[in-house]
Amino acid sequence: MEIVALDEYLGNIKVDFVKMDIQGSEFAALKGMEKMIENNPKIKILLEYSPLCLEESGVNLKIFLNYLNSLNLSMNVLWEDKPMQPVTNEWLLQNCGVKKKNSHLNLFLQNIEEPYKPKIMICSRCVSDTTISDIVFNQEGVCQFCLMHDLMAKKYPLDERSDRELEALVQKIKASGKNKRYDCVIGVSGGTDSTYMIYVAVKAGLRPLAVHFDNGWNSEIAVRNIQNATKALNVDLETVVADWEEFKDLQIAFLKASVSDAEIPTDVAIHGVLHDVAAKEGIKYVFFGHSFRNEGIVPVSWTYMEGKYVNSIHKKFGHKKITSFPNITLWTLFYYRVIKGIQCIPFVNYFKYDKLKVKKLLEEALGWRYYGGHHHESLYTKFFQSYYLPKKFNIDKRILEYSAFIRTGLMSREEALRELNAPYPYEEDAVDYVLGKLGLSREEFNQIMSAPRKSFHDYPTYYPLLRFLKPFIYVGFKLGFVPEIIYFKYFYKT
């Protein structure tokens, strides 16, 4: 068979895309097209990376990958079921090969100066788009998050039925707390949701214990909001303070893991603290302030949260021994929910909640103050949502909030799209503050920001077990044991 190099065969013809599937002969083919690659800076190459085929052709894998690097081409895995993922030599050597998770992969090579920009598709009803990798659309172009919203709205209607259900819930909670100091636990952060939740609970005649997890990132406004609200409403406050050195080590570990879930140490700890306090006080009800009408449902590809994930990230990237972190594993979840009988209540789903009106009410009734952005009562969250997620992962969490507002009639789709045309505003001083508090240099942070993006799929988690247990979780969901928000987030599709 006659063999000819592409440089010789094509000469100076302009080429912008090459597809090759040649069973281990990719090294030789690339060497024969070096001039073509040099003369076509916008060239893109799709090839099958098969370690078995390459080695059978006498190619050393490390030499082959180093050769790809020398061509000034970035390497990206083209997945069938998730977004294209930038990868390194080390990642390919660890994750692809005989007896490994991937026997072969589709590699998409492109000039480092020409990043791939996929076409964005947007839901026809809200503004959720394909920057959410696990988004799907039905035939009308409506995303699964809108359909989840509709199902949740049927379960928690804002009518006379919801008023009756709220009153019944309140009476049930009061009965469970008879002869006790408190009948429910409410997590407080100084934000709109948690402050209003305490306000409504007290007005309904409940006796909540307010619990705050201080992870070291409270803004002064948040602290004052918590103090003013609990004092004005005559609610006892219990504050659990994190061991700063341990918690800092955990946060840095998540940043080095290069995942979009770098805020979950706080979220997991809040759940752990609230359940722990409830168990110690003999309280059966824990209130959470997440509102599907105002915040939507967070995609699992943007935020995945559970205890095994926390442990695996810290084991790989952490340096300090963790002894005080209130983690939530499957065992602790079983202990709190089954043995202790603690129930989680999505309290804000039971009543009308217009955030603009609520903010004004809280200001007048409790001396509450706004902090400038969604969940910006935490200085770390402010950095995380305004800088880290948009810059590293192209994730703009305003999409979730605005989409929720659109579904509830608080914002028009056109207005939301106009707002999203402007980049998420951030303050450079806020970035400097976070780096200084974490003890990270600019060089270290730049390495974190430029590292290949990863996801929870790249680390040990309970996720494969959850998928395996899907039929049983569905039964639990139908019987009311599994919260609908959990089932919808992890399993629902259009």
C-alpha positions in Angstrom: 0.0 0.0 0.0 1.4 3.4 -1.0 1.7 5.9 1.9 2.1 9.6 1.5 2.3 12.5 4.0 -0.5 15.0 4.0 2.0 17.8 3.8 3.2 16.4 0.5 -0.2 15.4 -0.8 -2.2 18.6 0.0 0.6 21.2 -0.3 -0.6 24.7 0.7 -4.4 23.9 0.6 -6.2 25.6 3.5 -7.5 23.0 6.0 -9.5 23.8 9.1 -10.7 20.3 10.2 -9.2 16.8 10.2 -10.9 13.6 11.4 -8.8 10.5 11.8 -9.5 7.0 13.1 -6.6 5.0 11.9 -6.1 2.4 14.7 -2.8 3.5 16.2 -1.2 5.2 13.2 -2.1 8.7 14.5 1.5 9.5 15.5 2.8 8.9 12.0 -0.1 10.8 10.4 0.5 13.9 12.6 4.2 13.9 11.8 3.3 13.9 8.2 1.1 17.0 8.6 3.2 19.3 10.7 3.5 22.0 8.0 -0.3 21.9 7.6 -0.8 22.4 11.3 1.7 25.3 11.3 0.2 27.0 8.3 -3.4 26.6 9.5 -3.5 28.1 13.0 -7.3 27.6 13.4 -7.1 23.9 12.5 -9.0 21.5 14.6 -8.3 17.8 14.8 -10.6 15.0 16.0 -8.8 11.7 16.6 -9.4 8.5 18.5 -7.0 8.1 21.4 -6.6 4.3 22.0 -3.6 3.4 24.2 -3.9 -0.3 23.1 -3.8 0.5 19.4 -0.9 3.0 19.8 1.2 0.6 21.9 0.5 -2.2 19.4 1.9 0.1 16.7 5.0 0.5 18.8 4.2 4.0 20.1 5.2 5.1 23.6 2.2 6.8 25.1 4.2 9.5 27.0 6.2 10.4 23.9 3.0 10.6 21.9 1.3 12.9 24.4 4.4 15.1 24.7 4.5 15.3 20.9 0.9 16.6 20.9 1.9 19.3 23.5 4.8 20.3 21.2 2.3 21.1 18.4 0.8 23.9 20.6 -2.6 22.2 20.5 -4.8 21.9 23.5 -6.3 18.5 24.3 -10.0 18.0 25.0 -12.1 14.9 25.5 -15.2 14.9 23.4 -17.8 13.1 25.6 -21.1 11.8 24.3 -23.1 12.8 27.4 -21.4 15.8 28.9 -19.5 18.9 27.8 -16.1 18.8 26.2 -13.4 18.5 28.9 -9.9 19.9 28.7 -7.3 17.3 29.8 -3.6 16.9 30.5 -1.1 14.2 29.7 -1.3 13.0 33.3 -5.1 12.8 33.2 -5.1 10.7 30.0 -2.5 8.3 31.4 -4.5 7.8 34.6 -8.0 7.5 33.1 -7.6 5.9 29.7 -6.2 2.5 28.8 -6.6 -1.3 29.0 -8.5 -2.3 32.2 -9.3 1.4 33.0 -12.6 3.2 33.0 -12.1 4.3 29.4 -10.4 2.0 26.9 -10.4 4.8 24.3 -11.5 8.4 24.0 -12.2 11.0 21.3 -9.6 13.7 21.5 -10.4 17.1 20.1 -7.2 19.1 19.4 -7.2 22.8 18.7 -4.9 25.8 18.8 -4.4 27.0 22.3 -5.2 30.5 21.1 -8.5 29.5 19.6 -10.7 28.1 22.4 -13.8 26.1 21.4 -17.0 28.2 21.6 -20.1 26.0 21.5 -23.4 27.4 20.3 -25.7 28.3 23.2 -29.2 27.0 23.2 -31.7 28.7 25.6 -35.0 27.4 27.0 -38.0 28.8 25.3 -39.7 29.7 28.6 -36.9 30.7 31.0 -33.2 31.7 30.4 -31.6 28.3 31.4 -29.2 27.4 28.6 -26.6 24.9 27.5 -23.9 26.3 29.7 -25.8 23.8 32.0 -24.3 20.6 30.7 -27.1 18.3 31.9 -29.9 20.5 30.5 -32.5 18.8 28.2 -35.4 20.3 26.3 -38.7 18.8 25.3 -40.3 19.2 21.8 -41.4 22.8 22.7 -37.9 23.8 23.7 -38.8 23.9 27.4 -36.1 22.7 29.8 -36.5 20.1 32.6 -36.1 22.8 35.3 -39.3 24.6 34.1 -41.1 21.2 34.2 -39.7 20.5 37.7 -41.1 23.9 38.7 -44.5 23.1 37.4 -44.6 19.8 39.4 -43.4 21.5 42.6 -46.0 24.2 42.1 -48.7 21.5 42.0 -47.4 20.1 45.2 -47.1 23.5 46.9 -50.0 25.6 45.4 -50.5 29.1 46.6 -54.2 29.0 47.3 -56.6 28.0 50.1 -55.3 24.5 50.1 -51.7 25.6 50.8 -53.1 27.8 53.7 -54.8 24.7 55.2 -51.6 22.6 54.7 -49.4 25.3 56.3 -51.8 25.5 59.3 -51.8 21.7 59.7 -48.0 21.6 59.5 -47.7 24.3 62.1 -50.0 22.5 64.5 -48.2 19.2 63.9 -44.8 20.9 64.8 -46.3 22.6 67.8 -47.6 19.2 69.1 -44.2 17.6 68.6 -42.5 20.3 70.6 -44.9 20.3 73.5 -43.1 20.6 76.9 -39.9 21.5 75.1 -38.1 24.8 74.8 -38.2 24.7 71.0 -40.3 23.0 68.4 -38.1 23.5 65.3 -34.6 24.4 64.2 -34.0 27.1 61.6 -30.6 27.8 60.0 -29.8 31.5 59.7 -27.2 33.3 57.6 -28.4 36.9 57.7 -29.8 36.5 54.2 -33.3 37.2 52.9 -34.6 33.6 52.9 -33.5 32.5 56.4 -34.5 35.8 58.0 -38.0 35.8 56.5 -38.4 32.2 57.4 -37.8 33.0 61.1 -40.2 35.9 60.9 -43.0 33.8 59.4 -42.4 30.9 61.9 -42.6 33.3 64.9 -45.8 35.0 63.5 -47.3 31.5 63.1 -46.7 30.8 66.8 -43.7 28.4 66.5 -40.8 28.5 68.9 -37.7 28.1 66.7 -34.1 27.8 67.8 -32.0 29.8 65.3 -28.7 28.1 64.4 -25.9 29.8 62.6 -22.8 28.1 61.2 -19.9 30.5 61.2 -17.3 29.4 58.6 -15.2 32.5 59.0 -16.6 34.4 56.0 -19.5 36.4 57.5 -19.9 39.9 56.3 -20.5 42.6 59.0 -24.0 43.1 57.5 -24.8 39.4 57.9 -23.8 39.4 61.5 -25.9 42.4 62.3 -28.9 41.0 60.4 -28.7 37.8 62.4 -28.4 39.7 65.7 -31.2 42.2 64.9 -33.6 39.6 63.7 -33.2 37.2 66.6 -33.4 40.0 69.1 -36.4 41.6 67.6 -38.3 38.3 67.4 -37.1 37.1 70.8 -35.5 33.9 69.3 -32.6 32.1 70.9 -29.5 31.9 68.7 -26.9 29.1 68.8 -23.7 29.8 66.7 -21.4 26.9 65.8 -17.9 28.2 64.8 -15.8 26.2 62.4 -12.2 25.3 63.2 -10.7 27.8 60.8 -7.5 26.0 60.0 -9.4 22.8 59.2 -12.1 24.6 57.2 -9.6 26.6 55.3 -7.7 23.5 54.3 -11.0 21.9 53.1 -11.8 25.0 51.0 -8.4 25.1 49.4 -8.7 21.4 48.6 -11.9 22.0 46.7 -10.3 24.8 44.7 -7.3 22.6 43.8 -9.7 19.8 42.8 -10.8 22.2 40.0 -14.5 21.5 40.4 -17.5 23.9 40.3 -18.6 22.5 43.7 -16.1 24.4 45.7 -18.8 25.9 48.0 -20.2 22.6 49.2 -18.0 22.3 52.4 -20.2 25.2 53.8 -23.5 23.7 52.5 -22.7 20.2 53.9 -21.6 21.7 57.2 -24.8 23.7 57.5 -26.9 20.5 57.1 -24.7 18.7 59.5 -24.8 21.4 62.2 -28.6 21.8 61.9 -29.2 18.1 62.2 -26.7 17.7 65.1 -28.4 20.5 67.1 -31.8 19.1 66.4 -30.7 15.7 67.6 -29.2 17.0 70.8 -32.3 19.1 71.6 -34.8 16.4 70.7 -36.3 18.5 68.0 -38.0 16.7 65.1 -38.2 19.5 62.5 -35.4 21.3 60.6 -36.4 24.2 58.3 -34.5 25.0 55.2 -34.9 28.3 53.3 -34.4 27.2 49.7 -37.3 28.4 47.5 -37.9 26.8 44.1 -40.0 29.9 43.2 -37.2 32.3 43.9 -34.0 30.3 43.4 -35.0 27.5 41.1 -33.4 24.0 41.2 -29.6 23.9 41.0 -28.4 21.6 38.2 -26.4 18.6 39.5 -23.6 19.5 36.9 -23.2 22.8 38.7 -23.5 21.7 42.3 -23.1 18.1 43.5 -23.2 17.7 47.3 -22.6 14.8 49.7 -20.3 13.5 52.4 -18.2 10.9 50.5 -17.4 13.6 47.9 -16.1 15.9 50.6 -14.0 13.1 52.1 -12.5 12.1 48.7 -11.5 15.7 47.8 -9.9 16.3 51.1 -8.1 13.0 51.0 -6.5 13.9 47.7 -5.8 17.6 48.1 -6.0 18.3 51.8 -3.1 18.5 54.3 -4.7 18.7 57.8 -6.5 16.1 59.7 -10.2 16.9 59.8 -11.7 16.2 63.3 -14.5 18.7 63.8 -16.1 19.1 60.4 -19.9 18.2 60.6 -20.0 16.0 57.6 -23.2 14.3 56.3 -22.5 10.7 55.1 -25.0 8.0 54.3 -24.7 6.7 57.8 -25.2 10.1 59.5 -28.2 10.7 57.2 -29.7 7.4 58.2 -29.0 8.2 61.9 -30.7 11.6 61.8 -33.6 10.7 59.5 -34.5 7.2 60.6 -33.2 6.7 64.2 -33.7 10.3 65.4 -36.8 10.9 63.2 -35.7 14.3 62.1 -37.7 15.8 59.1 -36.5 18.5 56.8 -39.2 21.0 55.9 -39.1 23.3 52.8 -41.0 25.9 54.9 -40.9 28.8 52.3 -42.6 26.6 49.7 -45.9 26.9 51.7 -46.5 30.7 51.4 -46.2 33.5 48.9 -42.8 35.0 48.8 -42.0 38.1 46.7 -38.4 38.9 47.5 -38.6 42.6 46.7 -41.6 43.1 49.1 -40.0 40.8 51.7 -36.8 42.8 51.8 -38.7 46.0 52.5 -40.7 44.3 55.2 -37.6 43.0 56.9 -35.9 46.4 56.7 -38.9 48.0 58.4 -39.7 45.3 61.0 -36.3 43.9 61.9 -33.7 46.5 60.9 -32.4 44.1 58.2 -30.1 45.4 55.5 -29.4 44.1 52.0 -25.9 42.9 51.2 -25.7 43.5 47.4 -26.2 40.2 45.7 -27.7 36.7 45.9 -26.1 34.9 48.9 -23.5 37.7 49.1 -24.0 37.8 52.9 -21.0 35.5 52.8 -17.7 37.1 51.6 -16.5 33.7 50.2 -19.8 33.1 48.4 -19.6 36.6 46.9 -16.1 35.8 45.5 -17.3 32.3 44.4 -20.4 33.3 42.5 -19.2 36.6 41.0 -15.6 35.6 40.0 -14.6 32.0 40.4 -17.6 30.3 38.7 -18.0 32.8 35.8 -14.2 33.0 35.1 -13.2 29.4 35.4 -16.4 27.4 34.5 -18.5 29.9 32.5 -21.2 29.4 35.2 -23.5 32.4 35.9 -25.8 31.6 38.8 -28.0 34.6 37.9 -29.4 32.3 35.3 -31.1 30.1 38.0 -32.4 33.1 40.0 -33.8 34.9 36.9 -35.3 31.7 35.5 -37.1 31.2 38.8 -38.4 34.8 38.7 -39.6 34.3 35.1 -41.6 31.2 36.1 -43.2 33.0 39.0 -44.0 36.2 37.0 -41.6 38.4 38.9 -39.4 39.2 35.9 -39.9 39.1 32.1 -37.7 36.8 30.0 -36.6 39.8 27.9 -35.5 41.7 31.0 -33.5 38.7 32.2 -31.8 38.3 28.9 -30.8 41.9 29.0 -29.3 41.6 32.5 -27.4 38.5 31.5 -25.8 40.2 28.5 -23.7 42.1 31.1 -21.0 40.0 32.8 -21.5 39.1 36.4 -20.1 42.1 38.3 -17.2 41.4 40.7 -14.9 43.4 42.9 -11.1 42.9 42.6 -10.8 43.8 46.2 -13.0 40.9 47.1 -10.8 38.5 45.2 -7.7 39.9 47.0 -9.4 39.5 50.3 -10.3 35.8 49.8 -6.7 35.0 48.6 -5.2 36.7 51.5 -7.5 35.0 54.0 -6.8 31.6 52.4 -3.1 32.3 52.3 -2.9 31.8 48.5 -0.5 33.7 46.3 -1.5 35.1 43.0 0.7 32.5 41.3 -1.0 29.7 43.2 -4.4 31.1 42.4 -3.6 31.5 38.7 -2.6 27.8 38.6 -6.0 26.9 40.1 -7.8 29.0 37.6 -5.9 27.6 34.6 -6.0 23.9 35.7 -8.3 21.7 33.5 -11.9 21.8 34.7 -13.1 18.6 36.4 -16.4 17.5 37.9 -17.6 15.2 40.7 -17.4 12.3 38.1 -13.7 12.5 38.5 -13.7 11.7 42.2 -15.1 8.9 44.4 -18.8 9.8 45.4 -22.1 8.1 46.2 -23.4 9.0 42.7 -23.0 5.5 41.1 -24.8 4.1 44.2 -27.6 6.6 43.9 -28.1 5.7 40.2 -28.1 2.0 41.1 -30.7 2.7 43.8 -32.9 4.9 41.6 -36.0 2.5 41.7 -35.9 2.4 45.5 -35.4 6.2 45.7 -38.4 6.7 43.4 -40.5 4.6 45.8 -39.2 6.7 48.7 -40.0 9.8 46.7 -43.6 8.7 46.1 -44.1 7.7 49.7 -42.8 11.1 50.9 -39.5 9.8 52.5 -37.2 11.4 49.8 -37.6 15.1 49.4 -39.0 16.0 45.9 -36.2 18.5 45.3 -33.6 15.7 45.7 -35.4 13.3 43.4 -36.0 16.0 40.8 -32.4 17.3 40.9 -30.7 13.9 40.5 -33.2 11.9 38.4 -35.7 13.9 36.6 -35.6 14.4 32.8 -38.2 15.8 30.4 
